[in-house]
Amino acid sequence: MDARERLIVGLDVPTIDEAERLVSALGDDILFYKIGYQLVFAGGLEFARDLAASGKKIFLDMKLLDIDNTVASGVENIAKMGMSMLTLHAYPKAMKAAVEAAAGSGLCLLGVTVLTSMDAGDLAEAGYSQDPHSLVLRRAEQARAAGMGGIVCSAEEAAAVREIVGPDMAIVTPGIRPDGSDKGDQKRVMTPFDALKAGATHLVVGRPVVKAPDPRDAARAILSEMVTALWPANR
């Protein structure tokens, strides 16, 4: 994969019009887009289908979690939409049901471990006794056992997760912030260069591109940093 296949721009905007303008502005520089709740509930599913039909790759960030049959039914339909990646919370029964439902479809299922907006205090308040790092590693083991295609985790945990899941599973890292950018509500963040060096295969970048004065320039700067990480001889 080249850098353009590894950078996923989050279309974290409230309307389809804004998403269309952003995709147009980014042009051929960006091949991969994330569509999550905000855009889904503004007509984003049809937009996702259209983008996929145009040749773009789509990471549908739905973080599914429900009873086995409901998860399986949802995954079966999503697999027919032409999506490239789909998230669900990394609970063993949900992952097993999703893997069975997606078999043969080419849809890469990603287990969400611990949200990058959460730290140890947040987990304790939610009733977990484990710290974020320990919980991420446990869920990575469970995702590998379930046959998932990859893991979503903080880049801070990417190296440790890679040791657990081996060389073939995807490691998708949100919370990516170029040097000098605002962390926003993220608590466990890393630069694009460091995230790739830590073992991430795909980087999800939202606000640093979407909110930039010139989104295309911002995306190109991130891609350049990624190229340097992937191919040090280009420095």
Accessible surface in RSA format (square Angstrom, percent):
REM  Atomic radii and reference values for relative SASA: ProtOr
REM  Chains: A
REM  Algorithm: Lee & Richards
REM  Probe-radius: 1.40
REM  Slices: 20
REM RES _ NUM      All-atoms   Total-Side   Main-Chain    Non-polar    All polar
REM                ABS   REL    ABS   REL    ABS   REL    ABS   REL    ABS   REL
RES MET A   1   108.47  56.2  55.28  36.6  53.19 126.6  49.06  41.7  59.41  78.7
RES ASP A   2    63.94  44.8  60.19  59.9   3.75   8.9  29.87  70.3  34.06  34.0
RES ALA A   3     4.81   4.4   3.85   5.9   0.95   2.2   3.85   5.4   0.95   2.5
RES ARG A   4    85.82  36.0  85.04  43.3   0.78   1.9  24.45  33.4  61.37  37.2
RES GLU A   5    47.21  27.1  46.94  35.5   0.26   0.6   5.15  10.0  42.06  34.3
RES ARG A   6    41.34  17.4  41.34  21.1   0.00   0.0   0.00   0.0  41.34  25.1
RES LEU A   7     0.32   0.2   0.19   0.1   0.13   0.3   0.19   0.1   0.13   0.4
RES ILE A   8     0.00   0.0   0.00   0.0   0.00   0.0   0.00   0.0   0.00   0.0
RES VAL A   9     0.00   0.0   0.00   0.0   0.00   0.0   0.00   0.0   0.00   0.0
RES GLY A  10     0.00   0.0   0.00   N/A   0.00   0.0   0.00   0.0   0.00   0.0
RES LEU A  11     0.78   0.4   0.00   0.0   0.78   2.0   0.00   0.0   0.78   2.1
RES ASP A  12    53.92  37.8  44.82  44.6   9.10  21.5  20.39  48.0  33.53  33.4
RES VAL A  13     7.94   5.2   7.65   6.9   0.28   0.7   7.94   6.9   0.00   0.0
RES PRO A  14    68.81  50.2  59.49  54.2   9.33  33.9  59.99  49.5   8.83  54.8
RES THR A  15    57.15  40.7  56.25  57.0   0.90   2.1  55.40  74.4   1.75   2.6
RES ILE A  16    39.15  22.3  36.59  27.3   2.56   6.2  36.59  26.3   2.56   7.0
RES ASP A  17    89.20  62.5  86.40  86.0   2.80   6.6  14.22  33.5  74.99  74.8
RES GLU A  18    59.83  34.4  56.01  42.4   3.83   9.1  14.82  28.7  45.01  36.8
RES ALA A  19     0.00   0.0   0.00   0.0   0.00   0.0   0.00   0.0   0.00   0.0
RES GLU A  20    85.66  49.2  79.67  60.3   5.99  14.3  26.13  50.5  59.54  48.6
RES ARG A  21   153.28  64.4 144.55  73.7   8.73  20.8  77.67 106.2  75.61  45.8
RES LEU A  22    14.15   7.9  10.69   7.6   3.47   8.7  13.86   9.7   0.30   0.8
RES VAL A  23    20.72  13.6  19.21  17.4   1.51   3.6  19.21  16.7   1.51   4.1
RES SER A  24    88.04  74.4  62.76  83.8  25.28  58.2  34.88  74.3  53.17  74.5
RES ALA A  25    46.18  42.5  29.48  45.5  16.70  38.0  41.69  58.7   4.49  11.9
RES LEU A  26     0.00   0.0   0.00   0.0   0.00   0.0   0.00   0.0   0.00   0.0
RES GLY A  27    20.45  25.2   0.00   N/A  20.45  25.2  20.33  55.8   0.12   0.3
RES ASP A  28   108.10  75.7 106.12 105.6   1.98   4.7  27.22  64.1  80.88  80.7
RES ASP A  29    23.76  16.6  22.55  22.4   1.21   2.9   0.97   2.3  22.78  22.7
RES ILE A  30     0.78   0.4   0.61   0.5   0.16   0.4   0.78   0.6   0.00   0.0
RES LEU A  31    44.35  24.7  44.33  31.7   0.02   0.1  44.33  31.1   0.02   0.1
RES PHE A  32     4.38   2.2   4.38   2.7   0.00   0.0   4.38   2.7   0.00   0.0
RES TYR A  33     0.00   0.0   0.00   0.0   0.00   0.0   0.00   0.0   0.00   0.0
RES LYS A  34    24.71  12.1  24.68  15.1   0.03   0.1  11.78  10.6  12.93  13.8
RES ILE A  35     0.00   0.0   0.00   0.0   0.00   0.0   0.00   0.0   0.00   0.0
RES GLY A  36     7.66   9.4   0.00   N/A   7.66   9.4   6.57  18.0   1.08   2.4
RES TYR A  37   107.62  50.2 102.58  58.4   5.03  13.1  81.11  61.0  26.50  32.7
RES GLN A  38    93.88  52.5  75.24  55.0  18.64  44.4  43.12  91.8  50.77  38.5
RES LEU A  39     0.64   0.4   0.00   0.0   0.64   1.6   0.00   0.0   0.64   1.7
RES VAL A  40    14.15   9.3   5.79   5.2   8.36  20.1   5.79   5.0   8.36  22.7
RES PHE A  41   156.84  78.5 120.10  74.4  36.74  95.6 125.79  76.3  31.04  88.8
RES ALA A  42    41.17  37.9  16.26  25.1  24.92  56.7  28.38  40.0  12.79  33.9
RES GLY A  43    44.12  54.4   0.00   N/A  44.12  54.4  35.14  96.4   8.98  20.1
RES GLY A  44     0.00   0.0   0.00   N/A   0.00   0.0   0.00   0.0   0.00   0.0
RES LEU A  45    67.06  37.3  66.90  47.9   0.16   0.4  66.90  47.0   0.16   0.4
RES GLU A  46   105.57  60.6 105.15  79.5   0.42   1.0  56.10 108.5  49.47  40.4
RES PHE A  47    15.59   7.8  12.74   7.9   2.85   7.4  14.76   8.9   0.84   2.4
RES ALA A  48     0.00   0.0   0.00   0.0   0.00   0.0   0.00   0.0   0.00   0.0
RES ARG A  49    91.81  38.5  87.85  44.8   3.96   9.4  34.20  46.7  57.61  34.9
RES ASP A  50    91.13  63.8  84.67  84.3   6.45  15.3  23.61  55.6  67.51  67.3
RES LEU A  51    13.94   7.8  13.45   9.6   0.49   1.2  13.93   9.8   0.02   0.0
RES ALA A  52    21.82  20.1   6.45  10.0  15.37  35.0   6.85   9.7  14.97  39.7
RES ALA A  53    93.08  85.6  49.28  76.1  43.80  99.6  62.16  87.5  30.92  81.9
RES SER A  54    83.79  70.8  40.40  53.9  43.39 100.0  50.79 108.2  33.00  46.2
RES GLY A  55    60.74  74.9   0.00   N/A  60.74  74.9  34.96  95.9  25.78  57.7
RES LYS A  56    34.45  16.8  27.49  16.9   6.96  16.6  22.11  19.9  12.34  13.1
RES LYS A  57    75.25  36.7  74.32  45.6   0.93   2.2  48.08  43.3  27.17  28.9
RES ILE A  58     0.09   0.1   0.00   0.0   0.09   0.2   0.00   0.0   0.09   0.3
RES PHE A  59     4.42   2.2   4.42   2.7   0.00   0.0   4.42   2.7   0.00   0.0
RES LEU A  60     0.72   0.4   0.72   0.5   0.00   0.0   0.72   0.5   0.00   0.0
RES ASP A  61    14.59  10.2  13.14  13.1   1.45   3.4   0.10   0.2  14.49  14.5
RES MET A  62    30.63  15.9  28.26  18.7   2.36   5.6  28.26  24.0   2.36   3.1
RES LYS A  63    50.81  24.8  44.32  27.2   6.49  15.5  21.19  19.1  29.63  31.6
RES LEU A  64    37.71  21.0  34.88  25.0   2.84   7.1  37.71  26.5   0.00   0.0
RES LEU A  65    84.88  47.3  56.55  40.5  28.33  71.2  56.55  39.7  28.33  76.2
RES ASP A  66    80.31  56.3  60.08  59.8  20.22  47.8  19.41  45.7  60.89  60.7
RES ILE A  67   119.04  67.7 111.56  83.1   7.48  18.0 118.14  85.1   0.90   2.4
RES ASP A  68    56.08  39.3  52.93  52.7   3.14   7.4  23.86  56.2  32.22  32.1
RES ASN A  69   108.70  75.0 101.65  98.2   7.05  17.0  30.22  72.7  78.49  75.9
RES THR A  70    64.72  46.0  58.51  59.3   6.21  14.8  44.55  59.8  20.17  30.5
RES VAL A  71     3.09   2.0   0.69   0.6   2.40   5.8   3.09   2.7   0.00   0.0
RES ALA A  72    21.36  19.6  21.36  33.0   0.00   0.0  21.36  30.1   0.00   0.0
RES SER A  73    53.08  44.9  50.09  66.9   2.99   6.9  32.63  69.5  20.46  28.7
RES GLY A  74    26.67  32.9   0.00   N/A  26.67  32.9  25.71  70.5   0.96   2.2
RES VAL A  75     0.00   0.0   0.00   0.0   0.00   0.0   0.00   0.0   0.00   0.0
RES GLU A  76    84.39  48.4  81.08  61.3   3.30   7.9  17.99  34.8  66.40  54.2
RES ASN A  77    92.66  63.9  90.30  87.3   2.36   5.7  21.62  52.0  71.04  68.7
RES ILE A  78    19.50  11.1  19.50  14.5   0.00   0.0  19.50  14.0   0.00   0.0
RES ALA A  79    24.27  22.3   6.36   9.8  17.91  40.8   6.77   9.5  17.51  46.4
RES LYS A  80   167.61  81.8 128.33  78.7  39.28  93.5  91.15  82.0  76.45  81.4
RES MET A  81    23.67  12.3  11.62   7.7  12.05  28.7   9.04   7.7  14.63  19.4
RES GLY A  82    48.96  60.4   0.00   N/A  48.96  60.4  35.40  97.1  13.56  30.4
RES MET A  83    12.54   6.5   0.00   0.0  12.54  29.9   0.00   0.0  12.54  16.6
RES SER A  84    31.41  26.5  22.94  30.6   8.48  19.5  15.38  32.7  16.04  22.5
RES MET A  85    10.70   5.5  10.70   7.1   0.00   0.0  10.70   9.1   0.00   0.0
RES LEU A  86     0.00   0.0   0.00   0.0   0.00   0.0   0.00   0.0   0.00   0.0
RES THR A  87     0.64   0.5   0.64   0.6   0.00   0.0   0.64   0.9   0.00   0.0
RES LEU A  88     0.00   0.0   0.00   0.0   0.00   0.0   0.00   0.0   0.00   0.0
RES HIS A  89    44.00  24.0  44.00  30.6   0.00   0.0  21.02  21.7  22.98  26.7
RES ALA A  90     0.33   0.3   0.00   0.0   0.33   0.7   0.00   0.0   0.33   0.9
RES TYR A  91    81.29  38.0  80.78  46.0   0.51   1.3  61.37  46.1  19.92  24.6
RES PRO A  92    64.09  46.7  61.17  55.8   2.91  10.6  61.95  51.2   2.13  13.3
RES LYS A  93   144.59  70.5 139.88  85.8   4.72  11.2  89.44  80.5  55.15  58.7
RES ALA A  94     3.03   2.8   1.60   2.5   1.43   3.3   1.69   2.4   1.35   3.6
RES MET A  95     0.00   0.0   0.00   0.0   0.00   0.0   0.00   0.0   0.00   0.0
RES LYS A  96   127.75  62.3 127.53  78.2   0.22   0.5  70.64  63.6  57.11  60.8
RES ALA A  97    10.51   9.7   6.01   9.3   4.49  10.2   9.65  13.6   0.85   2.3
RES ALA A  98     0.00   0.0   0.00   0.0   0.00   0.0   0.00   0.0   0.00   0.0
RES VAL A  99    37.99  25.0  35.67  32.3   2.32   5.6  36.38  31.6   1.61   4.4
RES GLU A 100   114.80  65.9  93.85  71.0  20.96  49.9  45.05  87.1  69.76  57.0
RES ALA A 101    22.21  20.4   0.37   0.6  21.83  49.7   7.26  10.2  14.95  39.6
RES ALA A 102     7.98   7.3   3.99   6.2   3.99   9.1   4.26   6.0   3.72   9.8
RES ALA A 103    81.48  74.9  48.01  74.1  33.47  76.1  58.31  82.1  23.17  61.4
RES GLY A 104    92.61 114.2   0.00   N/A  92.61 114.2  44.15 121.2  48.46 108.5
RES SER A 105    51.27  43.3  12.55  16.7  38.73  89.2  22.87  48.7  28.40  39.8
RES GLY A 106    75.30  92.9   0.00   N/A  75.30  92.9  43.97 120.7  31.33  70.2
RES LEU A 107    17.00   9.5   1.94   1.4  15.06  37.9   2.32   1.6  14.69  39.5
RES CYS A 108    31.11  23.5  25.75  28.7   5.36  12.6  21.90  55.5   9.21   9.9
RES LEU A 109     6.63   3.7   5.59   4.0   1.03   2.6   5.59   3.9   1.03   2.8
RES LEU A 110     0.00   0.0   0.00   0.0   0.00   0.0   0.00   0.0   0.00   0.0
RES GLY A 111     0.00   0.0   0.00   N/A   0.00   0.0   0.00   0.0   0.00   0.0
RES VAL A 112     3.02   2.0   3.02   2.7   0.00   0.0   3.02   2.6   0.00   0.0
RES THR A 113     2.47   1.8   0.00   0.0   2.47   5.9   0.00   0.0   2.47   3.7
RES VAL A 114     6.51   4.3   0.83   0.8   5.67  13.7   4.12   3.6   2.39   6.5
RES LEU A 115    65.92  36.7  62.45  44.7   3.47   8.7  65.14  45.7   0.78   2.1
RES THR A 116     8.92   6.3   6.18   6.3   2.74   6.5   1.08   1.5   7.84  11.8
RES SER A 117    42.26  35.7  35.66  47.6   6.60  15.2  19.14  40.8  23.12  32.4
RES MET A 118    41.91  21.7  41.91  27.7   0.00   0.0  28.99  24.6  12.92  17.1
RES ASP A 119    53.97  37.8  53.80  53.6   0.17   0.4  21.36  50.3  32.61  32.5
RES ALA A 120    55.27  50.8  48.80  75.3   6.48  14.7  49.83  70.2   5.44  14.4
RES GLY A 121    48.84  60.2   0.00   N/A  48.84  60.2  38.40 105.4  10.44  23.4
RES ASP A 122    39.54  27.7  35.16  35.0   4.37  10.3   9.41  22.2  30.12  30.0
RES LEU A 123     3.19   1.8   3.19   2.3   0.00   0.0   3.19   2.2   0.00   0.0
RES ALA A 124    67.31  61.9  49.32  76.1  17.99  40.9  50.55  71.2  16.76  44.4
RES GLU A 125   156.84  90.0 121.31  91.8  35.52  84.6  54.35 105.1 102.48  83.7
RES ALA A 126    63.02  57.9  24.45  37.7  38.57  87.7  36.82  51.8  26.20  69.4
RES GLY A 127    68.66  84.7   0.00   N/A  68.66  84.7  35.61  97.7  33.05  74.0
RES TYR A 128    74.02  34.6  64.30  36.6   9.72  25.3  51.80  38.9  22.22  27.4
RES SER A 129   120.74 102.0  75.67 101.0  45.07 103.8  55.77 118.8  64.97  91.0
RES GLN A 130    56.97  31.9  48.88  35.7   8.10  19.3  25.77  54.9  31.20  23.7
RES ASP A 131    67.19  47.1  60.82  60.5   6.36  15.1  32.20  75.8  34.99  34.9
RES PRO A 132    14.32  10.4  14.32  13.1   0.00   0.0  14.32  11.8   0.00   0.0
RES HIS A 133    79.56  43.5  78.43  54.5   1.13   2.9  55.45  57.1  24.11  28.1
RES SER A 134    43.49  36.8  37.08  49.5   6.41  14.8  16.54  35.2  26.95  37.8
RES LEU A 135     6.94   3.9   6.94   5.0   0.00   0.0   6.94   4.9   0.00   0.0
RES VAL A 136     0.00   0.0   0.00   0.0   0.00   0.0   0.00   0.0   0.00   0.0
RES LEU A 137    39.00  21.7  39.00  27.9   0.00   0.0  39.00  27.4   0.00   0.0
RES ARG A 138   128.28  53.9 125.37  63.9   2.91   6.9  28.41  38.8  99.86  60.5
RES ARG A 139    22.64   9.5  22.64  11.5   0.00   0.0   1.25   1.7  21.39  13.0
RES ALA A 140     0.00   0.0   0.00   0.0   0.00   0.0   0.00   0.0   0.00   0.0
RES GLU A 141    82.61  47.4  80.46  60.9   2.14   5.1  16.17  31.3  66.44  54.2
RES GLN A 142    46.35  25.9  41.33  30.2   5.02  11.9  20.94  44.6  25.40  19.3
RES ALA A 143     0.00   0.0   0.00   0.0   0.00   0.0   0.00   0.0   0.00   0.0
RES ARG A 144   123.30  51.8 110.83  56.5  12.47  29.7  32.44  44.3  90.86  55.1
RES ALA A 145    90.29  83.0  48.46  74.8  41.82  95.1  59.59  83.9  30.70  81.3
RES ALA A 146    23.29  21.4   4.41   6.8  18.88  43.0  14.30  20.1   8.99  23.8
RES GLY A 147    49.91  61.6   0.00   N/A  49.91  61.6  30.12  82.7  19.79  44.3
RES MET A 148     7.67   4.0   0.00   0.0   7.67  18.3   0.22   0.2   7.44   9.9
RES GLY A 149    29.92  36.9   0.00   N/A  29.92  36.9  22.12  60.7   7.80  17.5
RES GLY A 150     0.00   0.0   0.00   N/A   0.00   0.0   0.00   0.0   0.00   0.0
RES ILE A 151     0.00   0.0   0.00   0.0   0.00   0.0   0.00   0.0   0.00   0.0
RES VAL A 152    14.19   9.3  13.72  12.4   0.47   1.1  13.72  11.9   0.47   1.3
RES CYS A 153     0.69   0.5   0.00   0.0   0.69   1.6   0.69   1.8   0.00   0.0
RES SER A 154     0.07   0.1   0.07   0.1   0.00   0.0   0.00   0.0   0.07   0.1
RES ALA A 155     1.86   1.7   0.63   1.0   1.23   2.8   0.63   0.9   1.23   3.3
RES GLU A 156    93.16  53.5  66.67  50.4  26.48  63.1  22.39  43.3  70.77  57.8
RES GLU A 157     6.11   3.5   6.11   4.6   0.00   0.0   0.63   1.2   5.48   4.5
RES ALA A 158     0.00   0.0   0.00   0.0   0.00   0.0   0.00   0.0   0.00   0.0
RES ALA A 159    53.60  49.3  49.78  76.8   3.83   8.7  51.56  72.6   2.04   5.4
RES ALA A 160    26.86  24.7  19.92  30.7   6.94  15.8  23.50  33.1   3.36   8.9
RES VAL A 161     0.00   0.0   0.00   0.0   0.00   0.0   0.00   0.0   0.00   0.0
RES ARG A 162    48.36  20.3  46.26  23.6   2.10   5.0  37.42  51.1  10.94   6.6
RES GLU A 163   153.82  88.3 118.17  89.4  35.66  84.9  45.35  87.7 108.47  88.6
RES ILE A 164    31.25  17.8  24.68  18.4   6.56  15.8  28.80  20.7   2.45   6.6
RES VAL A 165    10.15   6.7   0.00   0.0  10.15  24.5   0.35   0.3   9.79  26.6
RES GLY A 166    22.49  27.7   0.00   N/A  22.49  27.7  22.34  61.3   0.15   0.3
RES PRO A 167   120.15  87.6  93.63  85.4  26.52  96.4  97.29  80.3  22.86 142.1
RES ASP A 168   135.94  95.2 103.28 102.8  32.66  77.2  38.76  91.2  97.18  96.9
RES MET A 169    20.13  10.4  17.89  11.8   2.24   5.3  16.69  14.2   3.45   4.6
RES ALA A 170    11.60  10.7   9.15  14.1   2.45   5.6  10.83  15.3   0.77   2.1
RES ILE A 171     0.00   0.0   0.00   0.0   0.00   0.0   0.00   0.0   0.00   0.0
RES VAL A 172     0.00   0.0   0.00   0.0   0.00   0.0   0.00   0.0   0.00   0.0
RES THR A 173     0.00   0.0   0.00   0.0   0.00   0.0   0.00   0.0   0.00   0.0
RES PRO A 174    28.88  21.0  28.46  25.9   0.42   1.5  28.46  23.5   0.42   2.6
RES GLY A 175     2.87   3.5   0.00   N/A   2.87   3.5   0.00   0.0   2.87   6.4
RES ILE A 176     0.00   0.0   0.00   0.0   0.00   0.0   0.00   0.0   0.00   0.0
RES ARG A 177    16.46   6.9  12.83   6.5   3.62   8.6   5.54   7.6  10.92   6.6
RES PRO A 178    28.72  20.9  27.47  25.0   1.25   4.5  27.47  22.7   1.25   7.8
RES ASP A 179   128.82  90.2 100.43 100.0  28.39  67.1  39.34  92.6  89.48  89.2
RES GLY A 180    88.32 108.9   0.00   N/A  88.32 108.9  42.62 117.0  45.70 102.4
RES SER A 181    41.85  35.4  17.27  23.0  24.59  56.6  26.29  56.0  15.57  21.8
RES ASP A 182   120.84  84.6  99.35  98.9  21.49  50.8  45.55 107.2  75.29  75.1
RES LYS A 183   113.82  55.5 111.68  68.5   2.14   5.1  61.61  55.5  52.21  55.6
RES GLY A 184    44.72  55.1   0.00   N/A  44.72  55.1  19.97  54.8  24.74  55.4
RES ASP A 185    91.34  64.0  76.62  76.3  14.71  34.8  44.15 103.9  47.19  47.1
RES GLN A 186    31.71  17.7  26.12  19.1   5.60  13.3   0.07   0.1  31.65  24.0
RES LYS A 187   101.95  49.7  76.23  46.8  25.72  61.2  56.30  50.7  45.65  48.6
RES ARG A 188    17.07   7.2  16.87   8.6   0.20   0.5  16.87  23.0   0.20   0.1
RES VAL A 189    26.25  17.3  14.32  13.0  11.93  28.7  14.94  13.0  11.31  30.7
RES MET A 190    45.03  23.3  36.70  24.3   8.33  19.8  44.38  37.7   0.65   0.9
RES THR A 191    23.26  16.5  22.68  23.0   0.58   1.4  20.23  27.2   3.03   4.6
RES PRO A 192     0.00   0.0   0.00   0.0   0.00   0.0   0.00   0.0   0.00   0.0
RES PHE A 193    51.53  25.8  51.53  31.9   0.00   0.0  51.53  31.2   0.00   0.0
RES ASP A 194    67.22  47.1  64.29  64.0   2.93   6.9  11.10  26.1  56.12  56.0
RES ALA A 195     0.00   0.0   0.00   0.0   0.00   0.0   0.00   0.0   0.00   0.0
RES LEU A 196    16.93   9.4   2.44   1.7  14.49  36.4   2.73   1.9  14.21  38.2
RES LYS A 197   104.54  51.0  71.82  44.1  32.72  77.9  49.48  44.5  55.06  58.6
RES ALA A 198    22.67  20.8  10.62  16.4  12.05  27.4  19.31  27.2   3.36   8.9
RES GLY A 199    19.45  24.0   0.00   N/A  19.45  24.0  17.69  48.5   1.76   3.9
RES ALA A 200     5.20   4.8   0.00   0.0   5.20  11.8   0.00   0.0   5.20  13.8
RES THR A 201    23.87  17.0  23.87  24.2   0.00   0.0  23.87  32.1   0.00   0.0
RES HIS A 202    12.20   6.7  12.20   8.5   0.00   0.0   7.48   7.7   4.72   5.5
RES LEU A 203     0.00   0.0   0.00   0.0   0.00   0.0   0.00   0.0   0.00   0.0
RES VAL A 204    10.42   6.9   8.18   7.4   2.24   5.4   8.18   7.1   2.24   6.1
RES VAL A 205     0.00   0.0   0.00   0.0   0.00   0.0   0.00   0.0   0.00   0.0
RES GLY A 206     9.17  11.3   0.00   N/A   9.17  11.3   4.31  11.8   4.86  10.9
RES ARG A 207    94.94  39.9  91.53  46.7   3.40   8.1  44.66  61.0  50.28  30.5
RES PRO A 208    23.65  17.2   5.23   4.8  18.42  67.0  16.09  13.3   7.56  47.0
RES VAL A 209     0.00   0.0   0.00   0.0   0.00   0.0   0.00   0.0   0.00   0.0
RES VAL A 210    21.41  14.1   6.67   6.0  14.74  35.5   6.67   5.8  14.74  40.0
RES LYS A 211   145.55  71.0 116.31  71.4  29.24  69.6  71.33  64.2  74.22  79.1
RES ALA A 212    22.06  20.3   8.23  12.7  13.83  31.5  13.74  19.4   8.32  22.0
RES PRO A 213   147.49 107.5 105.01  95.7  42.49 154.4 118.62  97.9  28.88 179.5
RES ASP A 214    66.98  46.9  62.22  61.9   4.76  11.3  24.32  57.2  42.66  42.5
RES PRO A 215    24.76  18.0  24.76  22.6   0.00   0.0  24.76  20.4   0.00   0.0
RES ARG A 216    78.25  32.9  78.05  39.8   0.20   0.5  17.96  24.5  60.29  36.5
RES ASP A 217    83.96  58.8  77.69  77.3   6.27  14.8  25.38  59.7  58.58  58.4
RES ALA A 218    21.37  19.6  11.38  17.6   9.99  22.7  19.99  28.1   1.38   3.7
RES ALA A 219     0.00   0.0   0.00   0.0   0.00   0.0   0.00   0.0   0.00   0.0
RES ARG A 220   115.54  48.5 110.05  56.1   5.48  13.1  38.48  52.6  77.05  46.7
RES ALA A 221    64.40  59.2  49.46  76.3  14.94  34.0  58.02  81.7   6.38  16.9
RES ILE A 222     4.64   2.6   4.04   3.0   0.60   1.4   4.52   3.3   0.13   0.3
RES LEU A 223    17.11   9.5  17.11  12.2   0.00   0.0  17.11  12.0   0.00   0.0
RES SER A 224    68.64  58.0  61.50  82.1   7.15  16.5  30.36  64.7  38.28  53.6
RES GLU A 225    49.56  28.5  43.06  32.6   6.49  15.5  25.63  49.6  23.93  19.5
RES MET A 226     0.00   0.0   0.00   0.0   0.00   0.0   0.00   0.0   0.00   0.0
RES VAL A 227    47.46  31.2  47.46  43.0   0.00   0.0  47.46  41.2   0.00   0.0
RES THR A 228    36.30  25.8  36.30  36.8   0.00   0.0  17.63  23.7  18.67  28.2
RES ALA A 229     5.24   4.8   0.00   0.0   5.24  11.9   0.01   0.0   5.23  13.9
RES LEU A 230    43.05  24.0  20.61  14.7  22.43  56.4  23.41  16.4  19.64  52.8
RES TRP A 231   104.69  42.0 102.55  49.6   2.14   5.0  76.27  40.7  28.42  46.1
RES PRO A 232    65.78  47.9  59.67  54.4   6.10  22.2  59.98  49.5   5.79  36.0
RES ALA A 233   104.58  96.2  63.42  97.9  41.16  93.6  76.96 108.4  27.61  73.2
RES ASN A 234    94.89  65.4  63.06  60.9  31.83  76.7  18.84  45.3  76.06  73.5
RES ARG A 235   178.71  75.0 113.78  58.0  64.93 154.6  78.56 107.4 100.15  60.7
END  Absolute sums over single chains surface
CHAIN  1 A    10481.5       7983.2       2498.2       5711.0       4770.5
END  Absolute sums over all chains
TOTAL         10481.5       7983.2       2498.2       5711.0       4770.5
